[in-house]
Amino acid sequence: MPIGVDDFKEVRENYYFVDKTHFIQSLIDGHSKVTLLTRPRRFGKTLTISMLDYFFSLERESESLHLFDGLQIARAGVDYMKHRGQYPVLFMTFKGIQNDTWNLAFNAFQLVIQKEFQRHRYLLDTPELAPEEKQLYSRFLDNTATLAEYQISLLYLCEYLYRYYKIRPIILIDEYDAPIQNAYNHGFYDTAISYFRTFYNNTLKGNEFLNFAILTGVLRIAKESIFSGLNNLRVCSILDNAYADVMGFTEEEVSQIAKDTGEEQALPTLKKWYDGYRFGNIDIYNPWSIINFFAERTADDYWVNTSSNDIIQHMMQGNAKSQEKNLPTLLHGGTVAAIIREGLIYKDITQNKDGLYTLLLMTGYLTAVQNTTVPNGRLCQLRIPNEELTHVFQSEILNLEPFSKSKSSNISLNSSRSRYPQS
């Protein structure tokens, strides 16, 4: 099982692969100019973007020749497969921008941009670039470009690639919001949001050389904060039906994995521990936990230790008093109603319980069993999705003050961890 492997080629050549190539088919059938897909951490965002890169990138045309054999996109026929290896692609991930000062974070951002310019440095040897443009290109290669030039760097690179190939490039950005969340956690949010607002607007708004762009992230940052003026953006969150089954595993996919590995008797355990998410109208299992289960053959808490949860703990502490009544309800399998406002303004999310619940939902700590559109957002009935997340609430949330000091028996809840093959 591909634990922590998010390169599509490596997964296809060495590991079990759950076929999600129908996503490619959907994009070929029709797409927005810019699409943002938000999902919790460890739900397959990077692998999904890597899959798109291997399929569309003309630079990977020979490399990807057999990677899609037998998959859904290949079975869809020549009208879809003719798009394989036909487009220049800009592919980058911002997940590594995790620094405690703005200067260090910007340096990490520079390296991401530098890597992409390095990947296409053959452009320096072409007559399509004027001498002064080659000088600018070289500044991105040696990290001497100005802050303002970095803000428009991908627009430049799109134009250069279009001139060279006469084909509009595709932009793929993984974890677009990681620098913003990192900045919020370390106290330089205003600087980061201002900088990246200009960067994304330059890259995505009115870019005549852009074919289309796919962005992934955990949270949808408010349009007025980072995507101001971007009218061609389509957001597909966990509450939307569009692309609902592209990340995470469906019931049918988990059943097939169990069948292929001879572990069908484990299905009740898997459902209890790792099912319960609702993306659009589809039930979804946590893929990270499922993969780890089949590797370890043990039901355990795999997802909780995969990243820092500073922002969750900060918000829970800020809203602790108002949640003393709701936590017992959630821990005993009940639901809590909240207005979910998907466009988050980080500076405002600590101000009310709805901001807290929006964050808990989008980051995968809660799931929506019902949602109804209302004037100021979506009215959702929220619950803890499964056994694993119940343990997370017990271990992470109840240890925060004032919960840890509470003598109330209705907050304290014993944790009994059932081990496979128990269900």
C-alpha positions, -999 to +999 in steps of 0.1 A: +000+000+000+013+035-009+017+051+025+028+087+020+036+081-017+020+109-037+038+106-071+014+091-096+040+072-115+056+057-084+022+046-072+012+031-106+045+012-110+049-001-074+017+000-054-020-007-053-039+022-071-075+032-066-086+044-101-096+081-100-089+089-136-126+096-142-116+130-129-095+136-160-125+126-181-147+151-163-121+179-169-119+171-206-157+171-209-158+206-194-141+227-168-140+262-154-111+285-161-100+281-124-112+253-101-104+251-064-109+217-048-109+218-009-105+186+011-091+177+045-054+168+049-043+133+038-072+128+014-052+125-017-049+161-030-012+158-040-016+124-057-046+138-076-027+168-089+003+145-098-021+123-118-032+154-138+004+164-144+014+130-157-016+128-180-016+163-195+020+172-195+037+171-230+071+168-212+059+136-197+044+122-229+068+093-233+071+088-195+033+084-191+029+061-222+017+031-202+008+046-169-029+049-178-033+015-195-064-003-182-077+027-162-110+044-166-097+072-188-081+047-212-113+027-214-132+060-222-116+059-256-094+078-280-114+110-277-100+113-242-066+097-245-057+120-274-053+147-247-025+128-230+009+145-232-004+174-252-001+205-229+027+225-212+020+222-175+031+242-145+030+220-114+039+231-079+030+224-043+031+249-015+028+223+013+064+228+023+060+265+031+060+259+069+082+286+084+080+308+115+089+341+099+078+359+067+114+360+054+118+323+057+084+316+042+091+338+013+124+321+007+106+288+006+082+303-019+111+315-040+125+279-041+092+266-054+091+291-082+128+286-089+122+249-093+095+254-119+116+279-139+145+254-137+122+227-151+116+248-182+150+264-186+152+252-222+132+284-229+165+303-224+178+287-256+149+297-278+144+328-299+110+333-285+124+352-255+139+386-260+173+393-244+158+413-215+133+384-209+161+359-207+177+382-181+145+382-161+143+344-165+178+341-152+170+361-121+143+336-112+169+308-116+194+324-092+167+338-068+176+375-075+142+386-088+124+412-068+093+405-046+072+422-072+086+401-100+079+369-081+042+380-078+040+380-116+064+350-121+038+324-133+022+349-157+056+354-173+062+316-175+028+310-189+035+335-217+069+321-225+055+286-227+027+297-249+051+314-273+073+283-275+046+256-279+017+277-293-004+259-267-019+275-236-004+259-204-023+243-176-015+254-140-016+229-111-011+243-076-013+219-047-020+231-011-025+267-023-035+278+012-006+263+032+014+296+032-017+315+045-024+290+073+012+289+082+013+327+083-018+328+106-002+304+130+030+324+132+018+360+133+025+374+098-009+368+083-015+403+070+018+404+051+013+369+036-024+375+025-015+408+009+014+392-010-004+361-022-035+380-031-015+398-058+003+366-068-029+347-074-046+376-091-017+381-115-015+343-122-052+335-126-071+367-134-071+378-170-042+355-179-048+352-216-021+325-219-038+302-194-057+271-206-071+263-171-059+260-135-066+234-108-059+244-072-062+222-041-062+231-005-078+224+029-098+257+033-115+281+010-101+315+019-126+343+015-127+357-020-122+392-008-091+381+011-071+363-016-092+359-049-106+395-051-117+402-086-114+366-098-147+360-114-137+328-132-132+307-100-153+276-093-150+263-057-158+226-051-158+219-014-168+189+006-204+202+006-206+202-032-216+173-055-191+182-082-160+160-081-173+146-047-157+111-053-123+123-067-106+123-033-111+098-005-124+063-010-160+053-017-178+023-002-173+004-035-136+012-037-130+001-001-149-031-008-128-038-038-096-032-019-108-057+008-116-082-019-083-078-037-064-082-005-085-111+009-097-090+039-134-088+032-141-098+068-126-065+079-153-044+062-175-038+093-144-026+112-134-003+084-169+012+082-170+018+120-135+033+122-130+052+090-163+058+071-188+085+079-175+114+058-201+130+035-187+147+004-217+161-016-241+132-017-214+105-014-202+086+016-164+087+018-138+068+038-106+084+050-081+071+025-050+076+047-064+055+074-077+028+050-042+025+034-026+023+068-051-003+080-043-026+051-006-022+057-008-028+094-039-051+096-049-032+127-076-006+134-059+023+150-058+061+150-036+068+119-049+102+107-045+122+139-007+122+139-001+134+103+002+171+109+001+200+133-033+210+146-023+243+161-051+263+146-078+238+157-065+238+193-062+276+193-098+280+182-112+253+206-095+271+235-110+304+223-145+289+221-142+264+250-168+279+272-195+279+245-187+243+236-191+227+270-227+217+261-220+206+225-190+184+231-209+157+250-236+157+223-209+151+196-190+125+216-221+105+222-229+104+185-253+133+183-254+163+159-249+200+163-264+226+140-242+254+127-241+280+099-211+270+077-195+300+059-171+284+034-152+315+026-130+319+056-114+351+067-088+338+091-088+369+113-125+365+120-128+327+126-122+329+163-150+354+168-180+330+168-188+293+170-199+291+134-163+300+124-151+272+147-175+246+131-166+257+096-130+250+104-137+217+120-159+206+091-134+216+063-104+201+081-121+167+085-129+167+123-166+168+117-189+158+088-222+173+076-250+148+076-274+174+062-269+208+047-293+234+034-285+267+017-295+297+037-289+334+030-257+337+050-242+303+043-252+267+047-271+253+077-255+220+085-261+192+110-226+182+120-214+151+138-181+132+144-177+109+114-163+077+129-145+059+157-111+073+148-123+109+150-141+102+183-107+092+197-092+124+183-117+145+201-111+127+233-073+129+231-068+164+216-099+184+225-107+172+260-071+177+270-075+215+264-084+238+291-110+242+305-122+207+293-093+190+310-103+206+343-140+197+339-155+175+366-186+170+345-193+133+338-211+142+306-179+156+290-156+128+303-160+097+280-140+066+282-122+055+251-123+018+242-102+011+212-113-020+194-086-039+175-091-058+143-108-082+137-133-069+162-160-046+148 
